[in-house]
Amino acid sequence: MQRGQAFTQMYRNQRGFTLIEIIAVLVLMGIVTAGVLYRTVNSDQVDLMAHTARIRNQIRYAQAMAMKRSEIWGVKCDGGTDTYWLFKNTTSNSVQLPGEKDATISLEDLGVSMSSFSVYFNRLGVPYKSYPPAQPVTGDDQLEITISGNAESVILFVTPQTGLIQ
């Protein structure tokens, strides 16, 4: 019986961290993490990544519409006017992208610039560089889209055959 009492006595004398100590450590870790993130990521980089993701999704939308409707859909960027747009069948037949107020999107309003390009998707979602689809995107001549903001730039690649945008 003495042995059991000694074990109980030893267990009662052990101390752990209190709830207040744990909360204090978590608050300090949060402050340090916020300071590190503030110094490593600036808002220009975040804006560029957000606009890049937006443009990537809009190109994917064109591909999805081409496969859904069995028509030619695509996206064109005109470097001269700093605009880009979604189109159906021909680049002159612009279609308003979901969530946009105009059929053409101004790159100046977004605060970015983009290289000139045209990408067409056929009913299978295969990317092409010209209309009518006669020149598919190939591994040797891959379609690259450069998006630039302030001092940073990002390159999107349209994968041959699948149209995956990386």
N, C-alpha and C positions, 0 to 999 in steps of 0.2 A: 504494500500500500504506500510505503514511503516513496517508492520509486515513481509511482503515478503522481503523487503530490509534487515531487521535484520537477517533473515534466510540466505540470500545470503552472507552477511558480515561474519556470523559465519562460514559458510562452507568454505569460502576462507581463513580464518585464521587457519584452521586445517592443520597440517603438518603430512605427512606420512614418511616412510623410502625412502631414495633415492636409486637409482639403485646401486650406489657405496657402500652404506652401506650393502645392501643385498648381493652383491658379496663378500664383505669382510667377512661377517659372514659365508657364504658358504665355502669360502676358509679355514677359521679357523676350521670349523667343519670337513672338509676333512682331514686336518692335524691331528687333534685329533683322528679321526677314523682310519687313517693309523697307527698311533702310537699304538693304542689299538690292532688292528689286528696283527701288527708285533709282539707284545709281547705275544699274546695268541695262535697263530697258527705258528708252525715252518714247514720248508720245508719237514722234515721227515714224519710228519703226513699227509701232502698233498700228498706226493709221495705214501705212503701206501694206502691212500684212492683211489688214481688214479689207482694203480695196482689192488686193490681189485675190483673196478668197471670194470676194463678190464677183469679180470678173471671171474667175474660174467657174463658179457656179452658173453664171449666165451663159458661158460657152457650153457647159454641160446641159443646160436647158435647151439650147439649140439642137444638140444631139438627140436629146430625149424627144423633142417635137418631131424631128425628122423620122425617128423610128416609130413614133406613135401614129403619125399621119401619113406615112409612106410618101413623103415629099422631100424636096431639097430644102434644108434650113441651114443657116449659118450666122456667123458674126463677122463684121468687117470693121476695121479701124482705119480711119483716114488720118494719117499723120499731119497732113496739111491743115486740116480744120480742127484737129485735136478732139475728134468725136468718134464714137463707135456706136454700132447699132446691130440689132437682130434683124434678119431678113428671111423671107420665104421665097424660094425659087431664084430670084435675082437680087443682087445687092441694092437695086433701086426700089425694091418692094419691102420697105422697112416695116417692122411690126414692133409694137410697144412691148417692152419686157415687163413682166409682172413686178409691181411695186414701184415702177418708174412713172414720172409725170409726163415725159416726152418720149417719142420714138427714138430720138438720138440722145445719147448721153455725153455730156461735156466732160472731158478729162480735166479741164481747168477748174471746174466746180469741185471735182474730187481732189484736186491738188496733186495729181500725178500726170505723167506722160507715158505714152505707150508706143511701141514700134508699129509701123503700118503692117497690116496683115489682112488676109481674107481666109476664112476656113469654112468649107461647105461640108455638110454631112448628108450622106445618102440614106435611103430607107433602112439600111442595115447599121447605120451609125458610123460608117467608115469615113474618116476625114479626107478631104480633097483640098487642093490649093487653088483650083480653077473651076470655072463653070463653062460649059456643062461638065460635070465631073469626069474628067479625063486624066488628070494627073494626081493620083493618090499620094498622100504623105508617105514617104518611104524612110527607112532607117538611114539611108545615105543623105537624104535631103529632108531632114526632120524640120517640122514647123516649130519655130521658137518665137515666143512673144515676150518682149522685155517691157516690164513695168517699172518706171523710175519715179522716185519721190525724193525731194531734197538731196541728200548725199547717198542714198541707198538705192539699190535696184534688185529686182527679182526676175528670174527668167522662168517662164512656163513652157513646158514641152508638150506638144500634142503627139501622143504615141501612134505610130503607124498601125493600121488595121483596126485597132480597138477604139481609138480616139480618146484614150485616157489622158487626162491633163495632169501633169506632174509639176 
